[in-house]
């Protein structure tokens, strides 16, 4: 279970929370959701093509929903009259590093290839304070704030603000017509719906490990339970009980882990570790430029350009990222050299520098 700093709740638990406090918390929530995506993707890219298919599907489904959570938090923030900021250098986390708002001595995030140890990090990230008793283990009763409780505090503060606080224009909303599962926010009720979706998809409902409307348009398990299936090696299935008190166990189909299907990517790669002008540096900088461009496109999407053109461009950039990362991991991008994408801020196309150098040499 990840513990968050109480400072994230500053102003939210007051009898009359301020609009500014709620807006700041929502921006922090967007940063929190994004910080886990590079870590999940790095593990996903380390799975060799054609192996560990079930694990890859689970990781991909979690990434899709983390992106949805970013958009949902941005929708609430937009509806409250503020503008999400997701394309600045400070928005991008550093690796190794701690979770934004995480307690100092808590988990340090690393870009690492998939392993059972890294899987446990993912499970720890998603663990609620009181997970349902569907596997062995216990949770200490400590007076801290979990991610789910952070969102609950935001939801309580949003309700206290009331409908009059929702002054943002509707055209700044990324609705379900663009992104499956998204919710257009215009009042307290729709804001609470969006925030509840984030909580339930991450932690479950408190009485069930199931979420509603997973990434494939069907019911799925919350992230914590979805990822735990990999550790247990079996799918989670309902075993008994009625609708009020269902019982679950990791007793379904096998979810096998093939350790030979993992590419040993370097841990916490950094572009500066490679000489300027080298093929390795060019590959790293190219990936990071695509990643930075994607964040800029997503920033535009949630800041007044919620249309199919902007969303389509973002999807194309995501596909390009995946293609580049797999080429780096397979030794195709730089023949014979396995590279890992570093997810760093790179606002300038590195190929512009290469072209400039070629032009200078020809002059």
N, C-alpha and C positions, 0 to 999 in steps of 0.2 A: 504494500500500500504506500503510495506517495503522499507525503505531507507537504502542504503548501504554507507559505508564510501568511500569518494573520493579517499582514499589511495589505494583502490583496482585498480584504474585506473592509478596509477602512472607509467609513462613510456609508457602507451598505446596511449595517445592522443598526443604524440610528432609527429613532422613531419616525423621523421624516428624512429619508435619504435624499441627497442632492442629485440632481440630474447629472452633474459633472462626475460624481463618484460612480454612478452607474455606467456612464460612457467610458470612463477610464477602465473599469472592470471588464467591460466588453472588449475593449482593445487588447487588454491582457489575455482574455480568453482566446481571441484570434491568434495571438502570438503563441499561446500554449498549445493550441491544436496544431499549428503549423510545425512546431519544433519537433514533433514526433514523426512527421512524414519522411524526412530524409533518412532517419534511422530505420524505419520499416522498409523503405525503398532499397536501401543499401543491402539489407538482408535478402530482399526479394531478388535483386540483381545478381546475388552470389549463387543462386540456384541454377545449376546447369540446365540448359534447355532439354525438355523431355524427362526430367527427373523431379521427384518430390512435387508432383502436380497438385496434390491436395493441399500441401503446405503453401505452395505458391498461390493457390486460389484463395486461401484464408487470408494471407498477408495482403493480397491485392484488394480483397473486399474491405479490409480494415482501412487501407489507404484511401479508398474511394469515399468511405464514410467520414474519415478525418477531414477530407477536403469539403465534404458537405457540411460538417460542423463549422468550419471556417466561414462558409457562406451564410449559414444560419445565424451565427453570431454577428456577422457583418450586416445582415438584414435587420436585426434588432437594433444595432447601432445606428444604421441609416435612418430607420424609422423614428429614432429618438433625436434626429436632427444633427448628428455628427457624421464625420467622414472616416471610414476605416483607412488605416495606413499599413500597406503590406508590401511596399516596393522599396523601402529604404535599407541601407546597409545594416542599421541596427536591428531591423526586423529579422534578419537571418541569424540563426543560432550558430555558435562556434562549437566545434567538436575537437577534443572532449569538452564537455560543459554540462552544467546542471539544467534541469528543467526551469523555464522561466517562472519565477515565483516559488521555486522549490526550496525547501529548507536546506541550509548549507551542507549539513552532513548527510543529506539524502543522496539518492541515486545520481551518479554521473553518467551522462549519455555518451556513447561512443558510436562511431560508424564502424561496424564490424560485420563480417560475413555471418550468415546464419549458423547458429549452433544452439544446442540445448541451453547453454548458459545465457546466450543473447535472448533466446525465447523467454527465459525466466524474467529478464529485464522487461520485456514487453508485457508479460503477465502482471508484473509489479506496477507498471505504468497504469494499467487499466483496472487494477483491483479496487473494488469498493470497500468501504469500512466494514460492512457485514456481508460478505459473500454468502450465497446460499450454500447449504451443506450438501454439496454434490461431489465433494472430494475431501480427502484428508487434509487437515491443516486448521489453524486457528489464527485469529487476528487480535492483537493486543488492543485493549481499550485505552487509547491514549487521547488526550484533549488536543487534537490537531484538526486541520481542515483538509479534507480530501477534495479531489477534483469535482466529484459529484456534489459535495457540500458547497463548494465555491459557486457552482451553477445554481444551486438551490437558493443561495443567498442573493444572487443576481435576480433570480425570478421573484423572490419576495420583495426586493427593492423595486423592481419594475411594477409589480402590482400596487405598491404604495405610491408610486408616481402618478398612476392613473392615466386614463385615456388622453387627457389634455396634453400630456408630454409627447405624444406621437404626432410630430409636425413634419416629419420628413416626406418628401415627394414620393409618390408610388413608383415613378419610373426608375428609381434607384434600387428597386427590389429585384433580386434574382429569383424568379418564381419557378414552379415545377414545369413550366413549359420549356425552360432551358435546362434545368438540372433536376433529375428525378429525385424526389424526396424533399426538395426544397419547399419552404413555406414563405409566402409573401406576408410581411408583417405590417400591420396598420393600427393595431390597438393592443391592449393588455392581453386579451384572449389569444390572439395569434402569436404574440411574443412568448407567452407561456408555453404554447404549443411547440414553438421552435426550440425553446430551452429544454423542455421535457424530452424532446426527440434526441437532443445531444446526450442528456443524462442516460436515457434508456438504451441508446445504442452503445454507449460506453460501458455501463455498469449493469444494466438490466432494470427491472421495475421494482425490485425489492421483494417481490413475491414470486417472480419468475425470471429465469435467465434469458427469456425470449425478448426480442425487440419486434417492432412492427415495420414492415416494408424495408427489407434489407436491400443491398445494392442490386440484386437481381429482380426486385419487385415482389419478393416473397418474404415471409417471416423468416428471421434468422436469429441466432443467438447474439447477445451483447458481446462486445469485444473481449472482455475478460474470459468469458466461458468459451468463446470461439477459439481463442488462442490456447486455452488450457487443454482443449481437445488434442492439440499437437503433442503437448507434454505427456498426456495420459495415453496417447497412441490409439484412442478410440473416439468415435463420434459420440456426442452427448445426445441422449434420447430420453424421451419421457417414458417412465416405467410403470407408474401407478398414480393413484390419487384422482380427485375430481378437479373441476375447473377452478375451484376456490383454493385447493391445496395440492397442486400437481407435484409429483416426485420425479426426479431426473437422476440419471447415472451415466457415466462414461462407459457404455456397454454396447455401443453401436458398431458400425463398420470400422475396420482397422484404418488408421491413418499412419502410414509407415514413414519413417524418416531414413533416408538413404544418405549416410555420411559421405559416401563417395560421390554424391551428386552436388557437392559444394565446391565452389571456386574459392580458394584461399585469398581473398582480397586483402590488400594492406589495411591495417587498422588506422583510422583517423588520418586519411591521406590529406595532403596539402599541396596546392599547386606550386608554392614557392620551394618545395623540396626538389623541384626539377629545374634545370638550367633554362633561362630564357632563350627561346629560339629552338629548343629541343622538340622532337616529335611528341614526347611525353607531355611537355608543358603546353604545347598547342592543343593536344587532345583534352587536357584538363581544363584549360581556359575556354575552349569551345563549349564543353559541357556546361561550365559555370555561366557562360554568356547566355546559353539557351535557358538555363534555370533562372537567371536574373530577368531575362526577357519575359519568361512565363509569369513571374511574380508581378512584373509591370502590367502584363495583360490582365491578370486577375485583379490587380488594383483598379484598372480601368473598368473592368466588369462590374465591380461593386461600388463604383463611384460615378454612376450615371450612364454607363455604356452596356446595360444589360440587354444585349441583343445577340442574335444568332451569329453575326459576323465576328464579334468579339469573343463569344464563347467558342465558336469553331476554331478561331486562331489559337485559343488556349489549348484546345484538345490536340491540335496539330503539334504544338510545342511539347505537350506531354508525350506524345508518340515519339517525337524526335529525341527527347530526353532518354526514354527507354531504349531506343535504338542505339544511341551513342553509348549509354552505360553498358549495354550488353556487348557492344563491339570492344569497349575498353576491357571488360572482364574476360573476354574470350581471346584476347591477343590479336584481334583483327585491326583495331584502331592503330596500334603500334605493333607491328609483327613481332611475335615472340615475347611481348612484354604485357604482363597482367597489371592493369591499372584499376583503381577504384575512384569513382566520382566523389568530389570533395564538398559539393554544395556550398560554394563560396560566392560572394558578391563580385560580379564581373560585368560592369555596365558597358564595356567597350568590346566590340567584335575583334578577337585576336587576329583574324584574317586581314583586317584593315592594316594592322602593323606589318604583317608579312608582305602585303601588297606594296606598302610604302617602302619597305626595305628593298624589294625587287626593283621598284622604280628608281630608287636612288643608285642602285648598282648598275642600272642600265644607262643612267644619265652621264 
